[in-house]
């Protein structure tokens, strides 16, 4: 009889997932413990099947194997989807009607990192529930060991076919450059482009967990340099980049100019609202006011919500919103899709919009109201202090009668625009951003933010990174 108990490195248990540095804070024993505890949760809630997939990192096959062993020891049937993007595992979970699902992925983190994203009953498994897994493992609180089963399930062809059904751009043949970034979408992407009209160029298509071309995070401008150069060289209509597990995208237009995620969401929202007028569109608190204004102008109901793919998905399920997005590059379609974040599906839908446009994508960019903003600023603040700082700032601003929202941190709106201060859910950091219609207004917003930080004994972030 198995004697099970396991202690996770406390830094690995995050708000939205479990992740760490392989060989230092995360390893096969942790993977087994996740399978054993999560499998126990599934069994105790009346389930019996868990879908499992893994990304292209060098450590992922070993971690997946240990995870499967732990789940099988809890008596569940494991459906092994194999290597691919995270949203393919989400698709498998939905199409196979699995009771739970676990993806082994380090997402956009460095090559020596890895982690686990979980779904239970079709909903994100996050927040306090991840902490509960840690407690269960430490106590050895698992179902009695019994031998479950496992089988391989190939869903790639079905996933690609379902993605391709999202194409609504007619027969127009766009010139498209894709940057897979050596991430997990590689094989799926190679098949998908055969279903979409156009001239396709794929950069870094081979899955390689060392990420030799560049870091797989498309929200960082330097990681888009290769894509921008290729778009300009080829004369493409659009360039699309994926992160390491393809649940996020970055976009550049025909001029090679970066579209920030809230600008992409504005374009997608207009399209969805034509078919579903009056619908709610959700965006996180870091999004531009331009987005919320554009949603209202298009006849939609804008909703500002907490950052994080798990809270956004949960809010969509609660409200019935057909579309949501985050500044991190996650896009969530419940319109003709399943409601989960899928970079490949978002790309297909975006390409359909571009194919139906009568002008170049860059013209749509020019038509958006121009604002100046800081990039997302992340700066150190002790875990024990970061949420307290937010509370202090919010209390002072309330006393001053400021126009603010406290959905996720503090977002303050005034004559010059808005600024945001929130605590990171995953690191010992504070996160700030500010936006204004003018450079002078932006400076005043940064000064107001600096005053609040100093009053709480926190050094202001480095604003020298410029604005966009």
NUKESE-689336 format. One line per field, with one value per residue (C-alpha): residue number from 1; residue in three letters; x, y, z. Coordinates in steps of 0.001 Angstrom, whole numbers, m for minus. Layout:
BEGIN
num = (NUM / ...);
residu = (Ala / ...);
X = (X / ...);
Y = (Y / ...);
Z = (Z / ...);
***
This chain:
BEGIN
num = (1 / 2 / 3 / 4 / 5 / 6 / 7 / 8 / 9 / 10 / 11 / 12 / 13 / 14 / 15 / 16 / 17 / 18 / 19 / 20 / 21 / 22 / 23 / 24 / 25 / 26 / 27 / 28 / 29 / 30 / 31 / 32 / 33 / 34 / 35 / 36 / 37 / 38 / 39 / 40 / 41 / 42 / 43 / 44 / 45 / 46 / 47 / 48 / 49 / 50 / 51 / 52 / 53 / 54 / 55 / 56 / 57 / 58 / 59 / 60 / 61 / 62 / 63 / 64 / 65 / 66 / 67 / 68 / 69 / 70 / 71 / 72 / 73 / 74 / 75 / 76 / 77 / 78 / 79 / 80 / 81 / 82 / 83 / 84 / 85 / 86 / 87 / 88 / 89 / 90 / 91 / 92 / 93 / 94 / 95 / 96 / 97 / 98 / 99 / 100 / 101 / 102 / 103 / 104 / 105 / 106 / 107 / 108 / 109 / 110 / 111 / 112 / 113 / 114 / 115 / 116 / 117 / 118 / 119 / 120 / 121 / 122 / 123 / 124 / 125 / 126 / 127 / 128 / 129 / 130 / 131 / 132 / 133 / 134 / 135 / 136 / 137 / 138 / 139 / 140 / 141 / 142 / 143 / 144 / 145 / 146 / 147 / 148 / 149 / 150 / 151 / 152 / 153 / 154 / 155 / 156 / 157 / 158 / 159 / 160 / 161 / 162 / 163 / 164 / 165 / 166 / 167 / 168 / 169 / 170 / 171 / 172 / 173 / 174 / 175 / 176 / 177 / 178 / 179 / 180 / 181 / 182 / 183 / 184 / 185 / 186 / 187 / 188 / 189 / 190 / 191 / 192 / 193 / 194 / 195 / 196 / 197 / 198 / 199 / 200 / 201 / 202 / 203 / 204 / 205 / 206 / 207 / 208 / 209 / 210 / 211 / 212 / 213 / 214 / 215 / 216 / 217 / 218 / 219 / 220 / 221 / 222 / 223 / 224 / 225 / 226 / 227 / 228 / 229 / 230 / 231 / 232 / 233 / 234 / 235 / 236 / 237 / 238 / 239 / 240 / 241 / 242 / 243 / 244 / 245 / 246 / 247 / 248 / 249 / 250 / 251 / 252 / 253 / 254 / 255 / 256 / 257 / 258 / 259 / 260 / 261 / 262 / 263 / 264 / 265 / 266 / 267 / 268 / 269 / 270 / 271 / 272 / 273 / 274 / 275 / 276 / 277 / 278 / 279 / 280 / 281 / 282 / 283 / 284 / 285 / 286 / 287 / 288 / 289 / 290 / 291 / 292 / 293 / 294 / 295 / 296 / 297 / 298 / 299 / 300 / 301 / 302 / 303 / 304 / 305 / 306 / 307 / 308 / 309 / 310 / 311 / 312 / 313 / 314 / 315 / 316 / 317 / 318 / 319 / 320 / 321 / 322 / 323 / 324 / 325 / 326 / 327 / 328 / 329 / 330 / 331 / 332 / 333 / 334 / 335 / 336 / 337 / 338 / 339 / 340 / 341 / 342 / 343 / 344 / 345 / 346 / 347 / 348 / 349 / 350 / 351 / 352 / 353 / 354 / 355 / 356 / 357 / 358 / 359 / 360 / 361 / 362 / 363 / 364 / 365 / 366 / 367 / 368 / 369 / 370 / 371 / 372 / 373 / 374 / 375 / 376 / 377 / 378 / 379 / 380 / 381 / 382 / 383 / 384 / 385 / 386 / 387 / 388 / 389 / 390 / 391 / 392 / 393 / 394 / 395 / 396 / 397 / 398 / 399 / 400 / 401 / 402 / 403 / 404 / 405 / 406 / 407 / 408 / 409 / 410 / 411 / 412 / 413 / 414 / 415 / 416 / 417 / 418 / 419 / 420 / 421 / 422 / 423 / 424 / 425 / 426 / 427 / 428 / 429 / 430 / 431 / 432 / 433 / 434 / 435 / 436 / 437 / 438 / 439 / 440 / 441 / 442 / 443 / 444 / 445 / 446 / 447 / 448 / 449 / 450 / 451 / 452 / 453 / 454 / 455 / 456 / 457 / 458 / 459 / 460 / 461 / 462 / 463 / 464 / 465 / 466 / 467 / 468);
residu = (Unk / Unk / Unk / Unk / Unk / Unk / Unk / Unk / Unk / Unk / Unk / Unk / Unk / Unk / Unk / Unk / Unk / Unk / Unk / Unk / Unk / Unk / Unk / Unk / Unk / Unk / Unk / Unk / Unk / Unk / Unk / Unk / Unk / Unk / Unk / Unk / Unk / Unk / Unk / Unk / Unk / Unk / Unk / Unk / Unk / Unk / Unk / Unk / Unk / Unk / Unk / Unk / Unk / Unk / Unk / Unk / Unk / Unk / Unk / Unk / Unk / Unk / Unk / Unk / Unk / Unk / Unk / Unk / Unk / Unk / Unk / Unk / Unk / Unk / Unk / Unk / Unk / Unk / Unk / Unk / Unk / Unk / Unk / Unk / Unk / Unk / Unk / Unk / Unk / Unk / Unk / Unk / Unk / Unk / Unk / Unk / Unk / Unk / Unk / Unk / Unk / Unk / Unk / Unk / Unk / Unk / Unk / Unk / Unk / Unk / Unk / Unk / Unk / Unk / Unk / Unk / Unk / Unk / Unk / Unk / Unk / Unk / Unk / Unk / Unk / Unk / Unk / Unk / Unk / Unk / Unk / Unk / Unk / Unk / Unk / Unk / Unk / Unk / Unk / Unk / Unk / Unk / Unk / Unk / Unk / Unk / Unk / Unk / Unk / Unk / Unk / Unk / Unk / Unk / Unk / Unk / Unk / Unk / Unk / Unk / Unk / Unk / Unk / Unk / Unk / Unk / Unk / Unk / Unk / Unk / Unk / Unk / Unk / Unk / Unk / Unk / Unk / Unk / Unk / Unk / Unk / Unk / Unk / Unk / Unk / Unk / Unk / Unk / Unk / Unk / Unk / Unk / Unk / Unk / Unk / Unk / Unk / Unk / Unk / Unk / Unk / Unk / Unk / Unk / Unk / Unk / Unk / Unk / Unk / Unk / Unk / Unk / Unk / Unk / Unk / Unk / Unk / Unk / Unk / Unk / Unk / Unk / Unk / Unk / Unk / Unk / Unk / Unk / Unk / Unk / Unk / Unk / Unk / Unk / Unk / Unk / Unk / Unk / Unk / Unk / Unk / Unk / Unk / Unk / Unk / Unk / Unk / Unk / Unk / Unk / Unk / Unk / Unk / Unk / Unk / Unk / Unk / Unk / Unk / Unk / Unk / Unk / Unk / Unk / Unk / Unk / Unk / Unk / Unk / Unk / Unk / Unk / Unk / Unk / Unk / Unk / Unk / Unk / Unk / Unk / Unk / Unk / Unk / Unk / Unk / Unk / Unk / Unk / Unk / Unk / Unk / Unk / Unk / Unk / Unk / Unk / Unk / Unk / Unk / Unk / Unk / Unk / Unk / Unk / Unk / Unk / Unk / Unk / Unk / Unk / Unk / Unk / Unk / Unk / Unk / Unk / Unk / Unk / Unk / Unk / Unk / Unk / Unk / Unk / Unk / Unk / Unk / Unk / Unk / Unk / Unk / Unk / Unk / Unk / Unk / Unk / Unk / Unk / Unk / Unk / Unk / Unk / Unk / Unk / Unk / Unk / Unk / Unk / Unk / Unk / Unk / Unk / Unk / Unk / Unk / Unk / Unk / Unk / Unk / Unk / Unk / Unk / Unk / Unk / Unk / Unk / Unk / Unk / Unk / Unk / Unk / Unk / Unk / Unk / Unk / Unk / Unk / Unk / Unk / Unk / Unk / Unk / Unk / Unk / Unk / Unk / Unk / Unk / Unk / Unk / Unk / Unk / Unk / Unk / Unk / Unk / Unk / Unk / Unk / Unk / Unk / Unk / Unk / Unk / Unk / Unk / Unk / Unk / Unk / Unk / Unk / Unk / Unk / Unk / Unk / Unk / Unk / Unk / Unk / Unk / Unk / Unk / Unk / Unk / Unk / Unk / Unk / Unk / Unk / Unk / Unk / Unk / Unk / Unk / Unk / Unk / Unk / Unk / Unk / Unk / Unk / Unk / Unk / Unk / Unk / Unk / Unk / Unk / Unk / Unk / Unk / Unk / Unk / Unk / Unk / Unk / Unk / Unk / Unk / Unk / Unk / Unk / Unk / Unk / Unk / Unk / Unk / Unk);
X = (0 / 1360 / 2367 / 1911 / 2934 / 4682 / 5829 / 5863 / 8281 / 5970 / 7066 / 5659 / 2033 / 782 / m2561 / m3371 / m1104 / 1795 / 5192 / 8849 / 12435 / 13030 / 15617 / 15352 / 11737 / 9953 / 10586 / 9089 / 8165 / 6092 / 4467 / 3552 / 2092 / m3 / m1365 / m2060 / m3802 / m5653 / m6724 / m8080 / m10045 / m11567 / m12552 / m14029 / m16144 / m17557 / m15326 / m13204 / m11331 / m8420 / m7006 / m3264 / m1075 / 2396 / 4276 / 7603 / 9951 / 12785 / 11553 / 7894 / 7879 / 9395 / 7024 / 4033 / 4953 / 5209 / 1939 / 190 / 1587 / 177 / m3234 / m3408 / m2542 / m5676 / m7797 / m8680 / m8570 / m5926 / m6481 / m2995 / m3312 / 437 / 2540 / 876 / m392 / m2272 / m5546 / m5448 / m5590 / m8494 / m10210 / m9611 / m11064 / m14225 / m14665 / m13884 / m15977 / m13127 / m13855 / m10476 / m7484 / m3844 / m1414 / 2321 / 3597 / 6018 / 4064 / 6293 / 8843 / 12574 / 13590 / 14466 / 11002 / 7899 / 4485 / 957 / m2378 / m5528 / m9234 / m11943 / m15460 / m14806 / m13731 / m10314 / m8821 / m7068 / m6735 / m7474 / m7943 / m4271 / m3392 / m5681 / m3673 / m541 / m2263 / m3613 / m151 / 1455 / m1158 / m1210 / m4917 / m5587 / m7971 / m6741 / m4351 / m5936 / m4848 / m6557 / m5813 / m4376 / m4779 / m3423 / m5953 / m4994 / m7124 / m4850 / m6765 / m10106 / m8656 / m7274 / m10567 / m12482 / m10084 / m10472 / m14248 / m13668 / m12436 / m14953 / m12785 / m14070 / m11622 / m9367 / m5755 / m3867 / m104 / 509 / 3713 / 3503 / 6145 / 5786 / 8794 / 9771 / 6762 / 4243 / 1932 / 4403 / 2771 / m787 / 96 / 1693 / m1594 / m3861 / m2376 / m3396 / m7028 / m6821 / m6641 / m3501 / 248 / 1708 / 5247 / 6100 / 9091 / 10647 / 8115 / 10093 / 9211 / 12393 / 12264 / 15528 / 13804 / 16909 / 15410 / 14072 / 12155 / 8571 / 6660 / 4967 / 3993 / 7642 / 8549 / 12092 / 10678 / 8755 / 11768 / 12125 / 8409 / 8428 / 11401 / 9747 / 6426 / 8189 / 10470 / 7648 / 5093 / 2676 / m772 / m243 / 2151 / 1069 / 3303 / 2563 / 3895 / 5460 / 2178 / 93 / m2640 / m1509 / m716 / 1100 / 213 / 1946 / 262 / 1326 / 3688 / 5287 / 3733 / 2773 / m880 / m1254 / m3701 / m6407 / m6272 / m6684 / m9606 / m11281 / m11125 / m12440 / m15167 / m16585 / m16857 / m18527 / m20923 / m22137 / m23470 / m24352 / m25392 / m25545 / m23287 / m20863 / m17157 / m14727 / m11206 / m8755 / m7975 / m4770 / m6640 / m6847 / m9866 / m9969 / m11028 / m13929 / m15022 / m14803 / m16937 / m19582 / m19444 / m20024 / m23122 / m21596 / m21417 / m17794 / m16832 / m13547 / m12361 / m9443 / m6269 / m5518 / m6783 / m8584 / m10619 / m11492 / m12744 / m14762 / m16344 / m17240 / m18997 / m20916 / m22035 / m22412 / m20031 / m19074 / m15599 / m12889 / m9239 / m6233 / m3253 / m1086 / m2331 / m4991 / m8211 / m11281 / m14086 / m17383 / m18819 / m18691 / m16013 / m15634 / m14775 / m11156 / m8090 / m6748 / m4125 / m4694 / m8449 / m8035 / m5649 / m8145 / m10915 / m8631 / m7540 / m11187 / m11751 / m8701 / m9712 / m13110 / m11666 / m11718 / m8498 / m5134 / m4843 / m2570 / m5408 / m7544 / m4647 / m4443 / m8177 / m7975 / m7757 / m4128 / m3101 / 264 / 879 / 3568 / 4341 / 3362 / 5753 / 6673 / 8759 / 9762 / 7592 / 7671 / 4854 / 3914 / 3666 / 2271 / m1438 / m1110 / 270 / m2768 / m5086 / m3258 / m3398 / m7075 / m7943 / m6158 / m7777 / m11221 / m10709 / m9808 / m12953 / m11020 / m12854 / m11513 / m12267 / m10854 / m11757 / m8083 / m5810 / m6591 / m7396 / m7825 / m9473 / m9083 / m8878 / m5495 / m6481 / m5938 / m3308 / m3321 / m1542 / m2077 / m284 / 1091 / m628 / 2412 / 5472 / 6703 / 5963 / 3643 / 2369 / 1621 / 427 / m782 / m2436 / m3216 / m4167 / m991 / 2636 / 2122 / m899 / 1035 / 3770 / 1183 / m296 / 3131 / 3764 / 461 / 1311 / 4788 / 3334 / 1067 / 3902 / 6209 / 3514 / 3488 / 7283 / 7724 / 10215 / 8600 / 9214 / 11661 / 9628 / 12566 / 11270 / 9298 / 5690 / 3629);
Y = (0 / 3381 / 5804 / 9153 / 12585 / 15353 / 18893 / 21320 / 24208 / 27021 / 29276 / 26784 / 27071 / 30107 / 31822 / 30346 / 27313 / 25378 / 26273 / 26524 / 25921 / 22313 / 20703 / 23468 / 24107 / 21606 / 18028 / 14579 / 13974 / 17147 / 16016 / 12666 / 14485 / 16720 / 13668 / 11910 / 14865 / 16234 / 12699 / 12351 / 15591 / 14325 / 10996 / 12647 / 14896 / 11916 / 11988 / 9306 / 10739 / 13189 / 14449 / 15186 / 17016 / 18546 / 21273 / 21207 / 21850 / 19407 / 18549 / 18086 / 14391 / 13289 / 15483 / 14255 / 10618 / 11196 / 13142 / 10274 / 7748 / 9786 / 10128 / 6418 / 5608 / 7524 / 5233 / 7562 / 6890 / 9153 / 10299 / 11113 / 13746 / 14026 / 17006 / 20146 / 23597 / 24173 / 25004 / 21601 / 20066 / 22385 / 21246 / 17599 / 18182 / 19664 / 17301 / 14147 / 15388 / 14703 / 15342 / 17009 / 18064 / 18927 / 20573 / 20340 / 23689 / 26449 / 28837 / 31813 / 31304 / 30537 / 27059 / 25691 / 26514 / 24351 / 24053 / 22669 / 24223 / 22468 / 22275 / 20646 / 20137 / 22402 / 25340 / 26710 / 25189 / 28102 / 30321 / 28647 / 25284 / 25171 / 25882 / 23025 / 20634 / 21641 / 21007 / 17651 / 16533 / 17594 / 15666 / 12652 / 13325 / 11288 / 8527 / 4983 / 3769 / 1732 / 1106 / 3223 / 3152 / 5210 / 5409 / 7589 / 9825 / 11630 / 14777 / 16835 / 16267 / 16999 / 20114 / 21452 / 20760 / 22564 / 25523 / 25748 / 25989 / 29372 / 30823 / 33357 / 35412 / 34013 / 33318 / 36337 / 35194 / 37127 / 37123 / 35933 / 35501 / 33255 / 33084 / 29871 / 30829 / 27119 / 26658 / 23862 / 24999 / 23897 / 20719 / 22010 / 25265 / 23427 / 21578 / 24554 / 26783 / 24206 / 24985 / 28788 / 30565 / 32619 / 32677 / 31438 / 31855 / 30094 / 31195 / 28942 / 26217 / 23353 / 22658 / 23178 / 23626 / 25562 / 28403 / 29161 / 31999 / 34196 / 34098 / 32849 / 35848 / 37907 / 40756 / 41892 / 44010 / 42660 / 39166 / 40424 / 41797 / 38743 / 38768 / 42498 / 42106 / 39218 / 41058 / 44058 / 41954 / 39816 / 42628 / 40634 / 41746 / 40658 / 38861 / 36667 / 35311 / 32718 / 32238 / 28955 / 27065 / 29043 / 30306 / 33899 / 35877 / 39008 / 40852 / 43220 / 44880 / 45320 / 48149 / 45977 / 48050 / 46258 / 46021 / 45919 / 43378 / 45908 / 47239 / 43705 / 43164 / 46362 / 45011 / 41587 / 43135 / 45188 / 42041 / 39977 / 42802 / 42972 / 39440 / 39760 / 43381 / 44549 / 41769 / 42136 / 42320 / 41746 / 43143 / 43268 / 46378 / 47057 / 47714 / 51140 / 53347 / 53449 / 49794 / 50337 / 53395 / 51459 / 48636 / 51152 / 52890 / 49537 / 48945 / 46557 / 46502 / 46877 / 45190 / 45726 / 42686 / 41187 / 40258 / 36576 / 33960 / 32001 / 34926 / 36098 / 32645 / 32327 / 35762 / 34898 / 31750 / 33738 / 36539 / 34764 / 37238 / 36050 / 37624 / 38716 / 39622 / 40554 / 42828 / 39711 / 38493 / 36015 / 36125 / 34171 / 33371 / 31935 / 33029 / 29894 / 28491 / 27045 / 30085 / 29177 / 31155 / 29840 / 31742 / 29629 / 30176 / 33889 / 34081 / 32405 / 34787 / 37817 / 36767 / 36475 / 40071 / 41287 / 39362 / 41087 / 44571 / 46969 / 48644 / 47486 / 46549 / 49550 / 51881 / 50454 / 51113 / 54727 / 55164 / 54260 / 57213 / 57872 / 57708 / 57716 / 55199 / 53551 / 49912 / 47512 / 48392 / 45617 / 46420 / 44658 / 44674 / 42007 / 39452 / 40397 / 44050 / 44212 / 43808 / 46096 / 48846 / 48524 / 48813 / 51902 / 53627 / 52780 / 54131 / 57427 / 57873 / 57082 / 59803 / 62197 / 61281 / 59949 / 58327 / 54795 / 51120 / 48432 / 45339 / 44365 / 46761 / 50466 / 52108 / 55874 / 58017 / 61785 / 64648 / 63489 / 59842 / 56932 / 55063 / 51584 / 49975 / 46303 / 43500 / 40637 / 37368 / 35311 / 37320 / 39628 / 42638 / 45552 / 46304 / 49793 / 51380 / 54848 / 56285 / 59787 / 61663 / 63769 / 63386 / 66171 / 64417 / 61177 / 62908 / 64224 / 60737 / 59236 / 61935 / 61165 / 57469 / 58210 / 60285 / 57425 / 54915 / 57168 / 57708 / 53935 / 53747 / 52162 / 53408 / 54440 / 52252 / 53179 / 55130 / 55424 / 52554 / 55122 / 55055 / 53657);
Z = (0 / m967 / 1789 / 104 / 1340 / m544 / 113 / m2814 / m2956 / m1788 / m4667 / m7176 / m6043 / m7963 / m8384 / m11798 / m12079 / m10572 / m12032 / m11216 / m12306 / m13286 / m11047 / m8471 / m7456 / m9713 / m10806 / m11500 / m7846 / m7909 / m11156 / m9590 / m6568 / m8827 / m10617 / m7320 / m5653 / m8682 / m9592 / m6058 / m6426 / m9682 / m8080 / m4986 / m7176 / m9014 / m12064 / m13660 / m16682 / m16898 / m20192 / m20163 / m22688 / m22761 / m24603 / m26437 / m23519 / m23017 / m19517 / m20466 / m21485 / m18165 / m16163 / m18183 / m17541 / m13779 / m13774 / m15560 / m13056 / m10178 / m11781 / m12640 / m9007 / m8025 / m10159 / m13017 / m16741 / m18278 / m21849 / m23161 / m25857 / m26400 / m27430 / m28683 / m27739 / m24500 / m26291 / m28017 / m24543 / m23697 / m26905 / m25998 / m22549 / m24063 / m27006 / m25022 / m22089 / m19669 / m15998 / m15530 / m17580 / m16898 / m19305 / m18698 / m19944 / m19100 / m21333 / m22211 / m19446 / m19963 / m21214 / m17753 / m16385 / m16569 / m14975 / m14886 / m15862 / m14696 / m15547 / m13461 / m14743 / m17701 / m15527 / m14612 / m11475 / m9787 / m6731 / m3416 / m5098 / m6052 / m2429 / m1434 / m3632 / m1760 / 1575 / 393 / m699 / 2581 / 4596 / 2297 / 1873 / m1269 / m2275 / m1622 / m4252 / m7021 / m10554 / m13136 / m16824 / m19652 / m23385 / m26150 / m27881 / m31103 / m31350 / m33592 / m36836 / m35164 / m33523 / m36793 / m38564 / m35823 / m35948 / m39710 / m39380 / m37754 / m41068 / m42360 / m44707 / m47983 / m50789 / m50390 / m50321 / m47680 / m47358 / m43808 / m41821 / m38766 / m36048 / m34091 / m31955 / m31830 / m29574 / m29160 / m31964 / m34658 / m35991 / m35593 / m37335 / m40262 / m40803 / m40146 / m42848 / m45451 / m44631 / m44850 / m48218 / m48637 / m48990 / m45700 / m44408 / m41130 / m39082 / m36429 / m37136 / m35596 / m31959 / m29942 / m26176 / m26198 / m28134 / m30210 / m32284 / m29488 / m26220 / m26848 / m25488 / m28241 / m25927 / m25695 / m28752 / m29163 / m29623 / m32676 / m34555 / m36781 / m37580 / m38357 / m40696 / m42536 / m42950 / m44440 / m46638 / m48049 / m48225 / m46085 / m44989 / m41380 / m39042 / m36120 / m33350 / m30671 / m27188 / m26093 / m25653 / m28187 / m25908 / m26649 / m29777 / m30850 / m34063 / m36472 / m39435 / m43064 / m42089 / m39416 / m36637 / m33424 / m32498 / m28728 / m27387 / m26503 / m30073 / m31423 / m29062 / m30323 / m33885 / m32872 / m30718 / m33579 / m35656 / m32929 / m32090 / m35686 / m35253 / m31564 / m30951 / m27360 / m26077 / m23212 / m24061 / m21176 / m20869 / m17991 / m15936 / m17880 / m21131 / m22757 / m22241 / m26041 / m26037 / m23662 / m25651 / m28938 / m27525 / m26430 / m29814 / m31524 / m29411 / m26904 / m23128 / m22000 / m18744 / m16927 / m14976 / m13087 / m14960 / m15398 / m17836 / m15114 / m13679 / m17197 / m18243 / m15057 / m15583 / m19168 / m17998 / m15368 / m17711 / m21044 / m22715 / m26235 / m26244 / m23827 / m23907 / m21836 / m22403 / m22086 / m25470 / m24317 / m26357 / m25347 / m27790 / m26611 / m29965 / m32164 / m29809 / m26327 / m24208 / m23545 / m24592 / m27872 / m29853 / m32971 / m33002 / m32245 / m35203 / m37533 / m36485 / m36782 / m40270 / m41266 / m40153 / m42078 / m45206 / m45207 / m44706 / m47643 / m46475 / m45192 / m41540 / m40999 / m42025 / m39223 / m36871 / m38045 / m37420 / m33730 / m31305 / m30427 / m26793 / m25046 / m22312 / m20289 / m20954 / m18192 / m15366 / m12939 / m9868 / m6668 / m3564 / m855 / m918 / 2643 / 1645 / m1905 / m1115 / 1909 / m325 / m2601 / 414 / 1675 / m1706 / m2163 / 1297 / 677 / m2713 / m1289 / 1326 / m1485 / m3424 / m6425 / m9344 / m9119 / m9468 / m7169 / m9199 / m9377 / m7548 / m8004 / m11353 / m11046 / m13738 / m14026 / m16501 / m17798 / m18301 / m15931 / m13966 / m12503 / m9563 / m8772 / m6976 / m9044 / m8165 / m9109 / m8037 / m5277 / m7435 / m8025 / m11531 / m12836 / m16055 / m17095 / m20207 / m21408 / m24557 / m24321 / m23203 / m20657 / m19207 / m18983 / m16996 / m14521 / m14147 / m13493 / m10896 / m9142 / m9093 / m7747 / m4893 / m3822 / m3908 / m1917 / 708 / 1167 / 1297 / m2134 / m4707 / m7979 / m11041 / m13752 / m16307 / m18695 / m20830 / m22759 / m23895 / m26720);
***
